[in-house]
Amino acid sequence: MDQLIRLTIRGISLSQIQSGIYVLLLEEESGRIKLPIIIESLQAQSIASALGKKDPSRSFTHDLFFSFSKKFHIRLKAVVIYKLVNGIFFSYLLLEEENDIDIEKGKKIDKKEQKIDSKTSDAIALAVRFQSPIYTTKEIFDKAGIYFENGFSLNKENETSEKGIEKNNLLFFKEKSQQDLENMTEKDLNALLNHAVVHECYELAARIKKELDRRE
């Protein structure tokens, strides 16, 4: 795990503009770089429930998986967000059977790790329940991470003036033409998509997603 970046959950926000849209905000240890991920309502509720922010009497499928794993001595060692394609994050669960006892030999048996692909929001809902670490790669952070300073998001050139913040994060978004999007690299489109979502510029986010899909 030394080559990966550990993340923590910063929060979950519901869009006041578009119904059913939630943004899960993850951050690295310093808190200056955040990774926004769009998630569905059910997964958002499940994560919030596991964090103790919702009705604890409600049960989710993730709770069943957690109970099943505990019963059969399987633990979630880590969640790894390892790929980003066209605005979609791909993750896997790193599972490990807990050590068991070989009765005949009287010693513990080491179990192998297993990787299982998972929807990122489901993986994080499980990570919260297992209290397992969440990681991502530096490549994904470079592609989609958003830099923050004193609560404001910055571009990677660290433009910190009020005018620079307004232009790069709000007005700049809305001024993007279709030709501008077509001339951007996939890496820049992914970064812009995440900025647009954080600032609730959903019309632009939809156009960016359409351009990314066109390039498949």
RODO-2510 file (C-alpha; in nm, 4 decimals, decimal comma):
residues 216
     n   res          X          Y          Z
     1     m     0,0000     0,0000     0,0000
     2     d     0,3047     0,2325     0,0149
     3     q     0,2489     0,3569    -0,3417
     4     l    -0,1147     0,4474    -0,2787
     5     i    -0,2706     0,7566    -0,1215
     6     r    -0,4931     0,7015     0,1795
     7     l    -0,8272     0,8823     0,1809
     8     t    -1,0834     0,9739     0,4418
     9     i    -1,4480     1,0707     0,3969
    10     r    -1,4912     1,4452     0,4191
    11     g    -1,8667     1,4470     0,3710
    12     i    -2,1688     1,3783     0,1528
    13     s    -2,3672     1,6618    -0,0004
    14     l    -2,7053     1,6634    -0,1741
    15     s    -2,7412     1,8917    -0,4725
    16     q    -2,9967     2,1675    -0,4217
    17     i    -3,0266     2,1994    -0,7991
    18     q    -3,0671     1,8476    -0,9370
    19     s    -3,2719     1,5874    -0,7516
    20     g    -3,1076     1,2567    -0,6651
    21     i    -2,7508     1,3785    -0,7163
    22     y    -2,5088     1,3284    -0,4281
    23     v    -2,1391     1,4097    -0,4125
    24     l    -1,9142     1,2040    -0,1877
    25     l    -1,6063     1,4064    -0,1008
    26     l    -1,2887     1,2165    -0,0110
    27     e    -0,9657     1,3830     0,0950
    28     e    -0,6031     1,2926     0,1496
    29     e    -0,4302     1,3313     0,4844
    30     s    -0,3359     1,6989     0,4552
    31     g    -0,6919     1,7899     0,3568
    32     r    -0,5727     2,0150     0,0741
    33     i    -0,6629     1,7787    -0,2077
    34     k    -1,0139     1,6396    -0,2340
    35     l    -1,1632     1,3813    -0,4648
    36     p    -1,5350     1,4286    -0,5465
    37     i    -1,7333     1,1243    -0,6592
    38     i    -2,0933     1,1285    -0,7831
    39     i    -2,2988     0,8581    -0,6115
    40     e    -2,6584     0,7396    -0,6150
    41     s    -2,9140     0,8087    -0,3460
    42     l    -2,9217     0,4555    -0,1993
    43     q    -2,5446     0,4343    -0,1585
    44     a    -2,5364     0,7863    -0,0121
    45     q    -2,7954     0,6852     0,2480
    46     s    -2,6078     0,3657     0,3245
    47     i    -2,2776     0,5468     0,3796
    48     a    -2,4482     0,8107     0,5938
    49     s    -2,6171     0,5376     0,7967
    50     a    -2,2854     0,3636     0,8637
    51     l    -2,1345     0,6968     0,9678
    52     g    -2,4123     0,7299     1,2237
    53     k    -2,5891     1,0170     1,0542
    54     k    -2,9140     0,8397     0,9660
    55     d    -3,1781     0,6178     1,1262
    56     p    -2,9793     0,3192     1,2653
    57     s    -3,2894     0,0972     1,2505
    58     r    -3,2806     0,0900     0,8696
    59     s    -3,0874    -0,1987     0,7166
    60     f    -2,9032    -0,1989     0,3841
    61     t    -2,7589    -0,4741     0,1677
    62     h    -2,4156    -0,3593     0,2813
    63     d    -2,5143    -0,4526     0,6391
    64     l    -2,6001    -0,8036     0,5217
    65     f    -2,2646    -0,8380     0,3461
    66     f    -2,0908    -0,7151     0,6603
    67     s    -2,2729    -0,9693     0,8820
    68     f    -2,2081    -1,2506     0,6324
    69     s    -1,8363    -1,1689     0,6177
    70     k    -1,8030    -1,1599     0,9946
    71     k    -1,9806    -1,4941     1,0271
    72     f    -1,7393    -1,6610     0,7870
    73     h    -1,4295    -1,4790     0,9180
    74     i    -1,3685    -1,2624     0,6131
    75     r    -1,2377    -0,9124     0,6610
    76     l    -1,2148    -0,6194     0,4258
    77     k    -0,8484    -0,5291     0,4332
    78     a    -0,8827    -0,2210     0,2120
    79     v    -1,0751    -0,0512    -0,0673
    80     v    -0,8698     0,0707    -0,3620
    81     i    -0,9972     0,3195    -0,6192
    82     y    -0,7660     0,2235    -0,9012
    83     k    -0,9008     0,3596    -1,2298
    84     l    -1,0917     0,6570    -1,3723
    85     v    -1,2483     0,6361    -1,7183
    86     n    -1,4896     0,8938    -1,8595
    87     g    -1,5711     1,0294    -1,5161
    88     i    -1,6405     0,6843    -1,3685
    89     f    -1,4251     0,5577    -1,0808
    90     f    -1,3412     0,1869    -1,0648
    91     s    -1,2597     0,0144    -0,7355
    92     y    -1,1836    -0,3233    -0,5886
    93     l    -1,2234    -0,4823    -0,2472
    94     l    -0,9125    -0,6368    -0,0987
    95     l    -1,0515    -0,9236     0,1091
    96     e    -0,8677    -1,1544     0,3451
    97     e    -0,9817    -1,4581     0,5386
    98     e    -0,8958    -1,4277     0,9041
    99     n    -0,6342    -1,6748     1,0245
   100     d    -0,7740    -2,0098     1,1257
   101     i    -0,6398    -2,2937     1,3336
   102     d    -0,5217    -2,6218     1,1867
   103     i    -0,6384    -2,8576     1,4610
   104     e    -0,4092    -3,1450     1,3553
   105     k    -0,0936    -2,9332     1,3411
   106     g    -0,1960    -2,6877     1,6113
   107     k    -0,0910    -2,3764     1,4245
   108     k    -0,2445    -2,0915     1,2342
   109     i    -0,3026    -2,1161     0,8620
   110     d    -0,2267    -1,8054     0,6580
   111     k    -0,5035    -1,7167     0,4163
   112     k    -0,4586    -1,5556     0,0778
   113     e    -0,5904    -1,2142    -0,0216
   114     q    -0,8624    -1,1877    -0,2832
   115     k    -0,9549    -0,8933    -0,5036
   116     i    -1,3162    -0,8338    -0,6068
   117     d    -1,4223    -0,5524    -0,8389
   118     s    -1,6884    -0,3286    -0,6916
   119     k    -1,8845    -0,0153    -0,7636
   120     t    -1,6934     0,2591    -0,5825
   121     s    -1,9907     0,3789    -0,3769
   122     d    -2,0656     0,0212    -0,2642
   123     a    -1,6995    -0,0338    -0,1775
   124     i    -1,6908     0,2792     0,0383
   125     a    -2,0182     0,1853     0,2097
   126     l    -1,8506    -0,1420     0,3084
   127     a    -1,5241     0,0255     0,4093
   128     v    -1,7114     0,2396     0,6615
   129     r    -1,8740    -0,0680     0,8159
   130     f    -1,5500    -0,2658     0,8347
   131     q    -1,3555     0,0457     0,9400
   132     s    -1,1185    -0,0355     0,6561
   133     p    -0,8839     0,2127     0,4868
   134     i    -0,9646     0,3650     0,1477
   135     y    -0,6855     0,4254    -0,1038
   136     t    -0,6424     0,5673    -0,4506
   137     t    -0,3534     0,6105    -0,6922
   138     k    -0,1462     0,9230    -0,7528
   139     e    -0,2522     0,9072    -1,1175
   140     i    -0,6197     0,9435    -1,0228
   141     f    -0,5384     1,2267    -0,7826
   142     d    -0,3463     1,4083    -1,0568
   143     k    -0,6356     1,3559    -1,2972
   144     a    -0,9373     1,4329    -1,0776
   145     g    -0,8181     1,5767    -0,7465
   146     i    -0,9241     1,9295    -0,6554
   147     y    -0,6876     2,1523    -0,4569
   148     f    -0,8397     2,3496    -0,1700
   149     e    -0,7062     2,6399     0,0331
   150     n    -0,9098     2,7958     0,3152
   151     g    -1,2256     2,6338     0,1849
   152     f    -1,1794     2,7494    -0,1769
   153     s    -1,0846     2,5225    -0,4639
   154     l    -0,7800     2,6186    -0,6663
   155     n    -0,6342     2,5206    -0,9974
   156     k    -0,3016     2,3391    -0,9980
   157     e    -0,1134     2,6623    -1,0682
   158     n    -0,2349     2,7771    -0,7213
   159     e    -0,4192     3,0887    -0,8364
   160     t    -0,5459     3,2108    -0,5027
   161     s    -0,6870     3,5550    -0,5721
   162     e    -1,0620     3,6035    -0,5376
   163     k    -1,0849     3,6939    -0,9056
   164     g    -0,8854     3,3861    -1,0032
   165     i    -1,1071     3,1596    -0,7956
   166     e    -1,4223     3,3045    -0,9488
   167     k    -1,2949     3,2805    -1,3041
   168     n    -1,1450     2,9331    -1,2853
   169     n    -1,4235     2,7663    -1,0878
   170     l    -1,7475     2,9373    -1,1922
   171     l    -1,7425     3,1788    -1,4839
   172     f    -1,4731     2,9787    -1,6613
   173     f    -1,6920     2,6681    -1,6427
   174     k    -1,9931     2,8328    -1,8002
   175     e    -1,7905     2,9868    -2,0810
   176     k    -1,6688     2,6511    -2,2097
   177     s    -1,7884     2,5942    -2,5667
   178     q    -1,8223     2,2559    -2,7353
   179     q    -1,5101     2,3296    -2,9375
   180     d    -1,3208     2,4039    -2,6151
   181     l    -1,4233     2,0639    -2,4785
   182     e    -1,3250     1,8856    -2,7992
   183     n    -0,9777     2,0405    -2,7827
   184     m    -0,9167     1,9323    -2,4216
   185     t    -0,7333     1,6170    -2,3242
   186     e    -0,9172     1,3366    -2,1459
   187     k    -0,7202     1,4128    -1,8297
   188     d    -0,8304     1,7779    -1,8332
   189     l    -1,1894     1,6820    -1,9106
   190     n    -1,2011     1,4510    -1,6099
   191     a    -1,0630     1,7237    -1,3853
   192     l    -1,3088     1,9799    -1,5228
   193     l    -1,5955     1,7340    -1,4780
   194     n    -1,5185     1,7005    -1,1088
   195     h    -1,4896     2,0776    -1,0649
   196     a    -1,8242     2,1247    -1,2412
   197     v    -1,9936     1,8722    -1,0122
   198     v    -1,8519     2,0283    -0,6947
   199     h    -1,9788     2,3703    -0,8029
   200     e    -2,3137     2,2235    -0,9199
   201     c    -2,2642     2,3245    -1,2855
   202     y    -2,4592     2,0205    -1,3982
   203     e    -2,5354     2,1403    -1,7495
   204     l    -2,1631     2,1677    -1,8184
   205     a    -2,1001     1,8354    -1,6410
   206     a    -2,3487     1,6681    -1,8764
   207     r    -2,1745     1,8153    -2,1822
   208     i    -1,8340     1,7020    -2,0555
   209     k    -1,9659     1,3503    -1,9918
   210     k    -2,1107     1,3416    -2,3431
   211     e    -1,7737     1,4419    -2,4898
   212     l    -1,5938     1,1743    -2,2851
   213     d    -1,8437     0,9109    -2,3980
   214     r    -1,7935     1,0175    -2,7610
   215     r    -1,4226     0,9367    -2,7346
   216     e    -1,4750     0,5746    -2,6295
***
